[in-house]
Amino acid sequence: MTERHVIDTRTEYSRSLDAIAAGTGPVAIDTERASGYRYSQKAYLIQVFRRDAGVFLFDAPQLGRFDDLNTLLHSEEWVLHAASQDLPCLRDVGILPQRLFDTELAARLLGMPRVGLGAVVEETLGVHLAKEHSAADWSTRPLPASWLEYAALDVELLVDVRDDLEQRLVEQRKTRIAREEFEAELHAEPTPPRSDPWRKLSGIHSVRGLRPLAVARELWLARDEYARETDVAPGRLVPDRSLVAVVKALPKSKEALAGLKEFTGRASRTELDRWWAAVERGLTTDNMPEPRVSKGDHIPPPRAWADKDPEADARLKQAKLVVARIAEALDMPVENLLKPAYLRKVAWNAPDAPSRESVAHVLAECGARPWQIEATAQSIAEAFVEAAQNGAPDAESKS
């Protein structure tokens, strides 16, 4: 077995571009990040494979930008597994695919029961792919040889997997569906940042009172700032449970904070002044948080529909049944046929006279793809009509 090595000089990188250009067919690409270890979500290793060229392992931080690789392969199809996870950090270094084949998404559309890379490789090629280094700290340097072999295998088989899945898509007449899904994934807008990101603190739901919430906010912001400065995952500095323990205890002095045995983490004592300053800000601020995030026009959770709007509740339940039947007939997960959020929106804001056109209009505004609208809009409209008829009072009860 050839020993893998990392390309970390511009000279070797330039030579690799010549080799990749001489290759043939689609280009498989993957990234390794250091989630859970680093604050950033940048790529620390980028793996590329092309037939007749081989595997290339690039040290992304060392090389910086990959615009010339992007230019070289601009018109080629890029093969990724779970592309939505890798596309953001690839774009950060100048790699912007124009054509995409996502093997994970294709596996979902084909109704495969397991869609992780290892499972899909085994299902399509009969090869067992070990995943023992998937949660490793890829910011480590030098990278161990076993990690490099693992990283290479992530892309070395991906084009073969793509070809097998493509054939299955043809056989199931799902090639158009897959292309629309790949295109949508490629051009998906990034998720907007949360207005109050500190509210994602694990365990904050158990905190009562505005003053403790203010302390929680200041502690979260202080930790996030320090994590960003040091490029360390926030939870590795001070875990969420430790911050929540401080919030519930509301210590009255720095000494009391230091003496809180539930306050743990590698930076809990070395940065004690930082955490105490945050506690003090929370205890004294006049800028109190809202008791809960304002939802604006937010649609209530379905469990509350029966009380808030029984007619919408009936529409949703009837529509969910028909959409589930369509998904079963197409042999794919319901959420890939139509996002549950889209169905909830059209059920909550249903037109007075539901029709295929009116339902299709709402689904299109949500972001549903043409194939999804064609597959579901008519049936959803009919489900709404049936729900209204089933719930309508009879003539005697009216009189």
C-alpha positions in Angstrom: 0.0 0.0 0.0 1.3 3.4 -1.0 2.0 5.6 2.0 -0.3 8.7 1.9 1.3 12.1 2.4 -0.1 15.6 2.8 0.6 18.3 0.2 1.5 21.4 2.0 3.7 23.4 -0.4 2.7 25.6 -3.3 5.2 23.8 -5.5 3.8 20.4 -4.9 0.3 21.8 -5.1 1.0 23.1 -8.6 2.3 19.7 -9.7 -0.9 18.1 -8.3 -3.0 20.4 -10.4 -1.3 19.1 -13.6 -2.0 15.6 -12.5 -5.7 16.3 -11.7 -6.1 18.1 -15.1 -4.8 14.9 -16.8 -7.4 12.8 -15.0 -10.8 11.9 -16.4 -14.4 12.1 -15.3 -16.1 13.6 -12.1 -14.0 14.8 -9.2 -14.6 13.4 -5.7 -13.9 15.8 -2.9 -14.2 15.7 0.9 -13.1 17.8 3.9 -12.0 17.1 7.4 -12.8 19.7 10.0 -12.1 19.8 13.7 -15.6 20.1 15.1 -15.7 19.7 18.8 -12.1 20.8 19.1 -11.9 24.1 17.2 -14.2 27.1 17.2 -14.0 27.6 13.4 -15.6 25.2 10.9 -12.8 25.6 8.4 -11.3 22.6 6.5 -8.1 21.3 7.9 -7.7 18.7 5.2 -9.1 18.6 1.7 -9.1 15.3 -0.2 -9.5 15.1 -3.9 -9.8 12.1 -6.2 -10.1 11.8 -10.0 -9.7 8.7 -12.1 -6.4 8.4 -13.9 -5.0 11.0 -11.4 -5.3 9.5 -8.0 -5.9 10.8 -4.5 -4.5 14.2 -3.3 -4.5 15.3 0.4 -4.2 19.0 0.8 -3.2 20.8 4.0 -5.9 23.5 3.6 -4.6 26.0 6.3 -1.1 25.8 4.9 -2.1 26.3 1.3 -4.7 28.9 1.9 -6.7 29.5 -1.3 -7.7 26.9 -4.0 -9.1 29.3 -6.6 -6.9 27.8 -9.3 -8.2 24.3 -8.5 -11.7 25.6 -8.8 -10.9 27.2 -12.2 -9.3 24.0 -13.4 -12.4 21.9 -12.6 -15.0 24.6 -13.1 -17.1 22.7 -15.7 -16.7 19.2 -14.1 -19.2 17.4 -11.8 -18.1 17.3 -8.2 -19.0 14.3 -6.1 -19.5 14.8 -2.4 -21.2 12.9 0.4 -23.6 15.0 2.5 -22.5 18.1 0.5 -24.3 20.6 2.7 -21.7 19.9 5.5 -18.7 20.5 3.2 -19.8 23.2 0.8 -19.5 26.2 3.3 -15.9 25.5 4.2 -15.0 24.7 0.5 -16.5 28.1 -0.5 -14.3 29.8 2.1 -11.2 28.6 0.3 -12.4 29.4 -3.2 -13.9 26.1 -4.3 -17.4 26.7 -5.8 -18.8 23.7 -7.7 -21.1 24.4 -10.5 -22.4 20.8 -10.9 -22.9 18.5 -8.0 -23.7 14.8 -7.2 -24.4 14.2 -3.6 -24.1 10.5 -2.8 -25.8 10.8 0.6 -28.8 12.7 -0.9 -29.0 10.2 -3.7 -29.1 7.4 -1.2 -32.0 9.1 0.6 -33.9 9.6 -2.7 -33.4 5.9 -3.4 -34.9 4.9 -0.1 -31.8 3.3 1.3 -32.3 2.5 5.0 -28.8 3.8 6.0 -27.2 6.8 4.3 -23.9 7.3 6.1 -20.8 7.0 3.9 -19.7 3.7 5.3 -23.2 2.2 4.8 -23.6 3.5 1.3 -20.2 2.2 0.2 -21.0 -1.2 1.6 -24.5 -1.2 0.0 -23.2 -0.2 -3.5 -19.7 -1.6 -3.7 -19.7 -4.3 -1.0 -16.7 -2.7 0.7 -16.5 -2.2 4.4 -15.3 1.3 5.2 -14.0 1.8 8.7 -15.0 5.2 10.2 -12.9 5.2 13.4 -11.3 8.6 12.8 -14.5 10.6 11.8 -14.4 12.5 15.1 -10.7 13.1 15.3 -9.0 16.5 15.8 -8.0 17.2 12.2 -6.1 20.3 13.2 -3.4 18.0 14.6 0.0 18.2 12.9 1.5 16.0 11.7 -1.4 13.9 10.9 -0.9 10.2 11.7 -0.6 7.8 8.8 -3.8 5.9 9.8 -5.8 9.1 9.6 -4.4 9.9 6.1 -5.4 6.4 4.9 -8.9 6.9 6.3 -9.2 10.3 4.7 -8.0 9.0 1.3 -10.6 6.2 1.4 -13.3 8.7 1.9 -12.9 10.0 -1.7 -11.1 7.1 -3.4 -14.3 5.1 -3.8 -16.7 8.0 -4.1 -16.9 8.1 -7.9 -17.6 4.4 -8.1 -20.4 4.9 -5.6 -21.7 7.8 -7.7 -21.9 5.6 -10.8 -23.8 2.9 -9.0 -26.3 5.3 -7.5 -26.7 7.0 -10.8 -27.7 3.7 -12.4 -30.2 3.1 -9.6 -31.7 6.6 -10.1 -32.1 5.8 -13.8 -33.8 2.5 -13.0 -36.2 4.1 -10.5 -36.8 7.1 -12.9 -35.5 9.6 -10.3 -32.8 11.3 -12.3 -34.8 14.5 -12.7 -35.7 14.4 -9.0 -32.0 14.0 -8.0 -30.8 16.8 -10.4 -33.3 19.3 -8.9 -32.3 18.3 -5.4 -28.6 18.6 -6.2 -29.1 22.0 -7.8 -31.2 23.2 -4.8 -28.5 22.1 -2.4 -25.8 23.7 -4.4 -27.5 27.1 -4.3 -29.1 26.9 -0.9 -28.9 30.2 1.1 -26.9 29.9 4.3 -28.9 29.7 7.5 -29.3 33.2 9.0 -27.6 33.6 12.4 -29.9 33.4 15.4 -30.9 36.7 16.9 -30.2 35.4 20.4 -27.6 32.6 19.9 -27.0 32.4 23.7 -30.5 30.8 24.0 -29.1 27.6 22.5 -27.2 27.0 25.7 -28.0 23.4 26.7 -30.1 23.4 29.8 -31.2 27.0 29.7 -34.8 25.8 29.5 -34.5 25.0 33.3 -33.5 28.6 34.1 -36.2 30.7 35.7 -36.2 34.5 36.0 -34.9 37.4 33.9 -31.9 38.1 36.0 -30.5 34.6 35.8 -31.2 34.7 32.0 -29.1 37.9 31.9 -26.3 36.1 33.7 -26.6 33.2 31.3 -26.4 35.5 28.3 -23.3 37.3 29.6 -21.5 34.0 30.4 -22.3 32.6 27.0 -21.1 35.7 25.2 -17.9 35.8 27.3 -17.2 32.2 26.5 -18.0 32.6 22.8 -15.6 35.6 22.5 -12.8 33.7 24.2 -13.4 30.6 22.1 -13.3 32.7 18.9 -10.0 34.4 20.1 -8.4 31.0 20.9 -10.1 29.0 18.1 -11.2 26.4 20.7 -14.6 24.8 20.8 -16.6 26.6 23.5 -17.6 23.4 25.3 -13.9 22.5 25.7 -13.3 25.7 27.6 -16.2 25.5 29.9 -19.1 23.0 29.2 -22.7 24.2 29.0 -23.7 22.4 32.2 -21.0 24.4 34.1 -22.4 27.7 32.9 -25.9 26.7 33.8 -24.7 25.6 37.3 -23.3 29.1 37.8 -26.6 30.7 36.6 -28.6 28.7 39.0 -26.2 29.4 41.9 -25.7 33.1 41.2 -22.5 33.4 43.3 -22.1 36.7 45.1 -18.3 36.9 44.8 -15.4 35.7 42.6 -14.4 33.4 45.5 -17.8 31.9 45.6 -17.6 31.3 41.9 -14.2 29.6 42.3 -15.6 27.4 45.0 -18.6 26.1 43.0 -17.7 22.5 42.4 -20.0 22.1 39.4 -18.1 24.9 37.7 -15.6 22.8 35.7 -13.7 23.0 32.4 -10.1 23.6 31.5 -10.6 27.4 31.4 -12.9 27.6 34.4 -10.1 28.7 36.8 -7.4 30.0 34.5 -10.0 32.6 33.1 -11.8 33.1 36.4 -11.7 36.9 36.1 -13.3 36.7 32.7 -16.2 34.6 34.0 -16.7 36.7 37.2 -16.8 39.9 35.1 -19.6 38.2 33.0 -21.5 37.3 36.1 -21.3 40.8 37.4 -22.5 42.2 34.1 -25.5 39.9 34.2 -26.3 40.8 37.8 -26.1 44.6 37.2 -27.3 45.2 33.7 -30.4 47.2 32.9 -30.6 45.5 29.5 -32.7 42.6 30.5 -33.5 39.8 28.0 -37.0 39.0 26.9 -38.5 36.0 28.7 -38.6 34.2 25.4 -37.7 34.7 21.8 -40.3 36.7 19.9 -41.8 34.5 17.2 -43.5 37.2 15.2 -45.6 35.3 12.6 -44.3 32.0 13.8 -46.6 29.0 13.2 -47.3 27.3 16.5 -46.2 23.7 17.1 -48.7 21.1 15.7 -49.5 19.9 19.2 -51.2 23.2 19.9 -53.2 23.4 16.7 -56.2 21.4 18.0 -56.9 24.2 20.5 -55.7 27.2 18.4 -57.2 26.3 15.1 -59.1 23.0 14.8 -59.7 23.4 11.1 -55.9 23.8 10.4 -55.2 20.8 12.7 -57.6 18.7 10.6 -56.0 19.9 7.4 -52.6 19.0 8.6 -53.5 15.6 9.8 -55.3 14.7 6.6 -52.5 16.1 4.4 -49.8 14.3 6.4 -51.5 11.0 5.6 -51.6 11.6 1.9 -48.0 12.9 1.7 -46.8 9.8 3.6 -48.6 7.6 1.1 -46.9 9.4 -1.8 -43.5 9.1 -0.1 -44.1 5.4 0.4 -45.0 4.9 -3.3 -41.8 6.8 -4.3 -39.8 4.8 -1.8 -38.2 7.8 -0.1 -38.3 9.5 3.3 -41.3 11.8 3.8 -38.9 14.7 4.6 -37.2 14.3 1.2 -40.5 14.4 -0.6 -41.6 17.5 1.2 -40.2 19.3 4.2 -42.6 19.1 7.2 -42.2 22.8 7.7 -43.6 23.5 4.2 -46.6 21.3 4.8 -47.3 23.0 8.1 -47.1 26.4 6.5 -49.6 25.6 3.7 -51.9 23.9 6.2 -51.9 26.8 8.6 -52.3 29.4 5.9 -54.6 27.4 3.6 -56.6 29.4 1.0 -60.4 29.5 1.4 -60.8 27.4 -1.7 -57.9 25.0 -1.8 -56.7 24.0 -5.3 -53.7 22.6 -6.9 -52.6 26.1 -8.1 -53.1 27.8 -4.7 -51.2 25.0 -2.8 -48.5 25.0 -5.4 -48.1 28.8 -5.1 -47.5 28.5 -1.3 -45.1 25.5 -1.6 -43.1 27.4 -4.3 -42.8 30.4 -2.0 -41.5 28.1 0.7 -38.8 26.7 -1.6 -40.2 23.4 -2.7 -38.8 22.1 -5.9 -40.9 21.7 -9.1 -40.9 17.9 -8.8 -42.1 18.1 -5.2 -44.9 20.4 -6.1 -45.9 18.2 -9.0 -45.9 15.1 -6.7 -47.9 16.6 -3.8 -49.9 19.8 -4.6 -53.0 18.2 -6.0 -53.2 15.6 -3.3 -52.7 18.2 -0.6 -55.4 20.3 -2.0 -57.8 17.3 -2.1 -56.8 16.5 1.5 -57.7 20.0 2.6 -61.1 19.7 0.9 -61.7 16.3 2.5 -60.8 17.6 6.0 -63.2 20.5 5.6 -66.0 18.1 4.5 -65.4 15.7 7.3 -65.4 18.5 9.9 -68.4 20.4 8.5 -71.6 20.3 10.5 -74.5 18.6 8.9 -77.7 20.3 7.9 -79.7 19.4 11.1 -77.0 20.7 13.4 -77.0 24.0 11.4 -80.8 24.5 11.8 
